[in-house]
Amino acid sequence: MTIAAQPQPWTGHVTATLTLGLPLIGSHVAQMLVHLTDTIMVGWYGVDDLAAVVLATSIFFVFFIVGSGFAMAVMPMAASAAAEGDTRQVRRVTRMGLWISVLYCAAWMPVLWYFEALMLMIGQKPEIAALAQDYMRIAEWGMLPAMLIMVLKSYLSALERPSFVLWATLIGAVANIGFNYAFIFGNWGAPEMGVRGAALASILTQVLTFAVVAAFVALHPVTKPYRLFVRAWRADWPALGEVFRLGWPIGTTMLAEVGLFSTAAIMMGWIGTRELATHGIAIQIASMSFMIYLGLAQAGTIRTGRALGRRDMDGIRRAALTVVWLQLATAAVAIALFLAVPERLIWLFLDADNPDSAAIVAYGVGLLVVAAAFQVVDGLQAVVLAVLRGLKDTRVPMICAVVSYWVIGIPASWLLGFTLGFGGYGIWAGLVIGLALAAVTLIWRYLYLIGRMDLR
């Protein structure tokens, strides 16, 4: 039976989106602080070390983000099931999301062990490739707890309890600073490990964060009745198939976008070590604003998924428009910041006594100008894509993303950066082109889908 839903006023949609979105934004920003801390503190240790970590984390993130597609699939499925009052389905899809994460990590971690050979095959400098492998052979062991965190994060968000993840991630972010201080530089009696210390700090941070989130899930009165970890070893093949079918297009879509940025990092490495290090700093700065877009986007997924579960067409439309307008407002603030104080932002990552620092700042200012140009389109493609996931539409958006990023964006970066001789600025301009095309095609897909949808 269709449940009649009273239209919620716009102020109610904004309030509900921010109530759900702000903790999600906070958890993403806190998670980003872990990577930001790594970049800043490794940058203090040395430019070559920074370039190696930028290279390793760029590729690590590609593998991680593909697997996270299955975790992301849990969010709309659990949100719709929760809106329908189907507790069993919430538990089934979340458990199988955890299963797929374990299987995925077991399959890909051996590949990352031979990271140096992979980097030499694609033309990276031998000394940077060797340092990057030192980092990767330790950091890859943190992939499993990080992916399990993603599944539990989707589960808690679908139940509209994202604050649990926020507090756990904040605890991890603070602990990561201490771990880095100890193991990168050899403080508090710990050995000086450089890039390997940064990798060890990341593992310890992920394990700590997972332990806190899992304790919340197992013990808190809101989530304890779901009995998520009771007989979690038992397979549920139909639910696993559901998560896989919805999750692999999400993972491929995320791969297309992250692959765009990772390929840009590889191209910057072909230009030079300083350019690669500068790219890493500029990406970290731009990623901070993207964490806000991502939190808003996930709020859009949940609110759209719940509206779909209620069969509330007006709620679907208003949930989408609310996150779009909030994203555009955030982009305006980010653009103003990138254009007003770029030097101050870049200096945060550098040692003033390093002779390369002034050149990195000068080069990075130009990259932040380009980053300002893609704030609107990057945020738009993120939030519209998330709304489509809330509607359980993942395959056509996947095609839009692959074409936009890989067929158009990467060739544009190569053409502008190398063929036309614009270097790193041309590579980044190609990012703008790919992201803009993705935003346009995904908006078209949403309008087409809404026009044909009948929830009666």
N, C-alpha and C positions, 0 to 999 in steps of 0.2 A: 504494500500500500504506500502511495506517495505521501510523504509528510509535508504538510503545508508549512512554509517558512515565511515569517514576516520579514520584509526587507529591513536590513539594518542600516541606520543612517551612516553617512560618510565618516562622521566623527567617531562613531563606534568602530568602523573598520580601521581607521588610523590608530585608535587606541589599542584595539586588539592586536593589530600587526606589530606595533611597537612593544606591547607587553610580551609578545612571543619573540619578536625579532631582536630586541636589545640584549637579552641574555645570549642569544645565538651569536650576535655580533661580538659581544664581549668574549665568548669562548673562542671565536675565530681570531680575534685580535690577540688574545692571550696565547693561542697556539702560534700565531705569527711572531709573537715576541720571542718564542723559543728560537725560531729560525733567525730572527733579527739579532738576537743576542749572539748566536753562533757567528753570524756574519761580522758583527762589530768586533767581537773579541778575537776572532781569527784574523781580522784585518789589522788589529793591533799587533798581532804576532808576526805577520809578514805578508807581503803582496803575493808572492808565489803560493803561499799557503791559502790565502783568500781565493785566488784563482782556482786552485785545486778543489776547494770545498764548493765553490760556485758550480764548477763542472760536475762534481759528483752528486751534489744535491739536485741539480737540474735533471739528471738521468734517473736518480733514485725516485724523484717525484713522479716521473713518467710511469714507472712500474707501480708505484703506490696508488696513483690516481686511477689507473685502470681497474685495479682491484677494489677501489673505493666505490666504483659504480654499483657493485652489489650491495654495499652498505647504504648507498643513496636510494636504491630501490626499496629498501625496507621502509623508508620514511613515508612515501605516499600510500603504500599498501597498509602499513600499520595505522596511519591516520584515518583512512577510509574505514578500516575495520573497527577502529575505536569509536568513530562517529556512529557506526551501526550497532555498537554494543557487543561486538564479537571478540570477546577476550581471548578465546582459543586461537583465532586467526592471527591476532597480534603476536601471541607467543610463538606460533608456528613459523611465521615469516622471519621473526627476529632470530630465532634459533638457527634456522637454515642460513641466514645471513652470516652468522658466526661460523658455521660449518664451511661455507664457501670461502670465507676469508682465510681459514686455516689451510685449505687445499690449495688456494692460489699462492700463498706464501711458500708452501713446500715445493711448488712447481718452479718458481722463478728465482728463489734465493741462490741456487747453484750457479745460475747465469751471472749474477752480480759478483760472484767470487772472482771471476776473471775479467775484472773491469779494466785493468790496464791494457790488456790486449785489445779490448773493444775500442778504447780511446785512441790507441795507436792506429787502428784500422781506419778511423775517420779523420786522421791527420792532426791530432793534438800533439803538443810538444812533449817529448819523452819525460822530462823532469816533472811536468805538471801531471801527466798521466800516472806516474809512479806515486806521487803524493795523493792523487785522487783515489788510487786503489788502496793505499794505506787507510784512508778515511772509510771507503766503502766496505772493506772486509770486516770492519767493526760495526758500522752504522746499519748494515742490512739486517742485523739481528733485532733491530728495533721496529722492523716493518710489521711483524705480526701483532705486537701490542698496540701499535698505532692504528692498524686496520680494525682490530677488535673494538678500540675506542670509537671509531667511526660508526660501527654498527650500533653500539649502545647509545651513541649520540643521536642517531636517527630514531631509535626506539623511544628514548626519553623525550625527544622533540615532538614525536607523533602523539605522545601522551600529554603534551603541553607542559613538560617539566624540564625545560632546557637549562634552568638555573643550576641543576645538579652538575651538569657538564661544565658550566662556567666556573664554579668553585674548584672543581677538580683540575681544570686546565690552568687556573690562576696559581694553584699550589705547585703544579708542574713547572710553570714559567719561572716562578721565584726560585725553585730548587735548581733549575737549569743554570741560572746565573752562578750559583755556588759550585755546581759540578764543573762548569767551564773554567771558573777561576782556579779551581783546584787542579784539574787535569790538563788544561792547555798550558798553563804557565808553571805548574809545579809548586803550588802554594799549599799551606796547611799540611805539610809532610807528604803530599802526593807527588808522584813522579811527573816531570815535565814531558808531556806527550805531544804537544803541538796539535796537528790535525787529528791524530788518533785520539787525543784527549777530548776534542770536540765531539767526535763520534761516540766515545764512551759516555759522555755527558748526555747525549741525545737518547741513548738506550736507557740509561737510568731514569731519565725524565719520562719517557714513554711508559716504562714499567710502573713507575710511581703513579702516574696519571690513571693508567688502566686499573690499578689496584683500588684507587679511591672511587672511580666510577662504578666498578663492579660491586664494591661494598655498598654504595648507595642503592644499586639495583636490587641486591640481595636482601637488604635490611630495612629500607625505608618503607613506612606503612603504605604509601601510595603505590609502589611498584612490587612490594613483596607478594601480594595476592596473585600476581601474574606467574609466579613460580618459574621464572625464566631459566634458572640453572638446575632445576629439578629434572633428573634423567635427561640432561642435555646431550648425552652421548647417543641417544636413540635417533636414528635417521627418520626423516619425514620426506620421502622422495617427491610426492606431489608438491609440497610447499617449496622444496629446494628447486624444483623445476620452475615454479612461478617466479621465485626470486631471480633465478638465472635468466629467464626470458625477458624480464623487465630490466634486469641489471646490466646485461652485456651491451645493449645499445647505449646506456648511460655511461658505462666505462669507456666505450669507443668514442663517444662524444667528448668526454673529458680528456681522453688521450689526444684527440684532434687538437683541442685548445692548448693543453699543456705541451704537446709535441711542437706546436707552433713556437712557443716561448723557449723550449729546450733547444730546438733547431737554431733559433736566433742566438742562443748562448754558444752553440758549437761554431756558428759562423763568426761570432765575435772572437772566439778563440783562434780562428784562422788569421784574424787581423793582428792580434797581439795580446800579451799577458795583461798589460794595463787596461786595454779596451775590455777584456773579459772581466777583469775585476770591477771596472766602472759599471759595466752592464749589470753585474750582480748587485751592486749597491742600488742602482736606479730601479731595478726590478723589485728589490725589497721595499723601497719607498712606495712605488706604485702598488705593490701588493697590499699595503696597509689599507688603502682606500677600497681595494677589491674585497677585503675581508668584510667591510661594511655592506657592500653590495651582496656578498654571498650570504650573510646573515639575513638580510631582507629577502633574498631569493628563497631561502629555505623556509622562512615564515610564509612566503607565498605558496610554496609547495604544500605545506601543512594545511593552511587555510583553504586552499583550493581543493585538496584531497578531502578534507572534512565536509566542505560544501558539496562535493560530488557524492560523498556518502549519504548526505541528507537530501540529495537530488534538488539542490538549491541553485538554480541558474543565475539568479540575481547575485547571490553570494559569490559565485565563481567570477562573474564579471567585475564586481567591486573589489574582490580580493586582488585580482590582477592589476587593476588600475591603481589601487592604493600603493602597491609595492613599486610600480613604475614611477609614480610621482615622488615617492620618498627617495628612490634611487637618483632621479634627476636632481633633486635638491642637494643630495650628498655629493654628486659629481661637480656641481657648481662650487661647492666649498673646496673640494680637492683641487680643481683647476686653479682657483685663486691662490691656494697655498703653494702649488708647484711653480707658479709663475712669480710669486712674490719673494719667496725665501729659498730658492733652490740650493744656494751655496751652504746655508746653515744646515739644511737637511743632509747633504752629502758629507759635510765635515764630521757629523756624528759617528761615521763609520771609520774614520781615519786617524792615524797618529800624526800630529802636526810636525813631528821631527822626521818623518819619513820623506826622503827627497822626491818620491813619486807622487806624494799627496796632492800637491798643487796642480799637477797635470791631470790627475784623476778628477779633481773638482771641476776644472775648466771643461773637460770633456763631458762630465756628467750633467752639467747645467743644460747643455743642448739636448741630451737624452730626456731630461725631465720636461723640456718644452714639448717634445713629441709625446711623452707620457700624458701630459695635460690634454693633448689632442684626442687621445683614445679613451678618456674617462667616461664620456657619455655612452659611446657605443659598446665599450667593454661591460659597463654596468647593465645596459639594456639587454644585451644578449644573455647575460647571466640570469636576470630576473624573469625574462620571458621564457627562457629554457626551463627554469624551475617551475613556472606555472604550468607549462606543458607536461612536466613530470607529474605534477599533482593531478592532472587529467589522465595519467597513465599513457601518455603519448610520447614514445621514446624513439621509434625507428625513423620516422621522417625527420625529426630534429637532428638525429645522428647524421643523416645524409646531408642536411643543410650545413652542419658543422664541418664535416669532412671536406666538402667541396669548398667552403669558404676559407678554411684554414690551410688545407694542404694543396688543393688545386689552384687556389688564387693567392692566398697569403704568403706561403713560403716561396713560391716562384717570384712574387713581387719583391720580397726581401732580397732574394738573390740578384734580381735584375737591378734594383735600385742601389744595393750595397756594393756589388762587384762590377756588373756590366756597365752601369752608368757612373760608377766611381764615387758614390756618396758615402761609402764606408758604413760605419756603425749607424749613422743617422738614417741612411737608406734602408738598412736592415729593420730598424724600428718603424720606419714609415710603412714598410710592408705589413707590419703587425696591425697598424691602423686600418689598412685596406681590408685585411682578412676579418678583423673584428666588426668593421662596419657592414660588410656583406652578410656576416652571420646575424647581426642585429636585424637587418632588413628582412632576410628570408624567414627568420623565426617569428617576427611580428606577422608576416604574411601567413605563416602556418597557423598561428593562434587565431587570427581573424577568420580564416577558412574553417577551422575546426569549430569555433563558437557558432558560426553561421549555420552549420549543419547539425549541431547538437540538439537532441530532443530528449529531455529527462522526464517526460510525462509517463 
